[in-house]
Amino acid sequence: MAHVTCIEPGGREVVIEVASGWSLMQAARTQGVEGILAECGGACACATCHCYVDEAWLGQLPPPSAAEAQMLDNVADERLPGSRLSCQLRPGPEHDGLRVTFPARQI
């Protein structure tokens, strides 16, 4: 399990628990984090669960798959070096303390 700080579009910080095997998107939606549409339900097909991984964590996560990298070309808000799809992030215990920010726009 990992504790992840999610920063909503309005700036509110919410610390959530991500169970082993769950995606960040699943855990965040289940725990009421705002700013995630996830129109495709986590199939890496819509880019509406876009988030920005805190710079300090960029080297500690696996790189995006080819499918995720291609889908990141479709994000509604600015694509930054830390842009990821939260449906593709599966934080484990080694990611305890991860911080992500959800952008103002998903569509």
C-alpha positions in Angstrom: 0.0 0.0 0.0 1.1 3.5 -0.7 -0.1 6.9 0.6 -0.3 9.4 -2.2 -1.0 13.1 -1.9 -3.4 14.2 -4.6 -3.7 17.9 -5.3 -7.0 18.8 -6.8 -7.5 21.5 -9.4 -8.6 24.0 -6.7 -5.4 23.3 -4.7 -6.9 21.1 -1.9 -4.5 18.3 -0.9 -6.0 14.9 -0.2 -3.9 12.0 1.0 -5.3 8.7 -0.2 -4.3 5.0 0.3 -3.6 3.0 -2.9 -3.9 -0.7 -2.3 -1.5 -3.1 -4.0 -2.6 -3.7 -7.6 -4.9 -0.7 -7.8 -4.2 2.2 -10.2 -3.9 5.7 -8.8 -7.0 6.6 -10.8 -9.1 3.8 -9.2 -8.0 4.7 -5.7 -8.4 8.5 -6.2 -11.9 8.2 -7.6 -13.0 5.7 -4.9 -11.8 8.1 -2.2 -13.5 11.2 -3.7 -10.5 13.1 -5.3 -11.9 15.8 -7.6 -10.5 16.5 -11.1 -10.6 13.0 -12.6 -13.1 12.2 -15.4 -11.7 8.8 -16.4 -14.2 8.5 -19.2 -12.7 5.2 -20.5 -12.7 3.7 -17.0 -8.9 3.1 -17.0 -8.3 1.6 -20.4 -5.7 4.1 -21.5 -8.1 5.3 -24.2 -9.2 8.8 -23.3 -6.5 10.9 -21.4 -9.1 12.3 -19.0 -7.2 11.1 -15.9 -4.2 13.2 -16.7 -2.0 14.2 -13.7 1.3 15.8 -13.1 3.8 13.7 -11.0 5.9 15.7 -8.6 9.3 16.3 -10.1 11.0 14.6 -7.2 9.3 11.3 -8.1 9.8 11.3 -11.9 12.8 8.9 -11.8 11.2 6.6 -9.3 8.3 5.5 -11.5 8.4 3.2 -14.5 8.4 5.2 -17.8 5.1 5.5 -19.7 4.3 2.6 -22.0 4.1 3.4 -25.8 0.3 3.5 -25.5 0.4 5.9 -22.6 2.9 8.1 -24.3 0.8 8.3 -27.4 -2.4 9.0 -25.3 -0.6 11.8 -23.5 -0.5 13.7 -26.8 -4.3 14.1 -26.3 -4.4 15.7 -22.9 -6.6 18.8 -22.6 -4.3 20.8 -20.3 -0.6 21.5 -20.8 1.6 18.4 -21.2 4.6 18.7 -18.9 7.6 16.4 -18.3 5.7 15.0 -15.3 2.5 14.3 -17.2 1.1 10.8 -16.7 -2.2 9.1 -16.9 -3.3 8.1 -13.4 -4.9 5.0 -14.8 -1.5 3.7 -15.7 0.2 4.4 -12.4 0.2 1.6 -9.9 2.0 2.9 -6.9 3.5 0.3 -4.5 4.9 0.6 -1.0 8.1 2.0 -2.5 6.1 5.0 -3.7 4.7 5.9 -0.3 4.7 9.8 -0.2 4.2 10.2 -4.0 2.6 13.6 -4.9 0.5 14.2 -8.0 -1.5 17.3 -9.1 -4.6 17.1 -11.3 -4.9 19.8 -13.9 -7.8 22.3 -14.2 -9.0 20.7 -17.4 -9.5 17.1 -18.5 -11.6 17.8 -21.6 
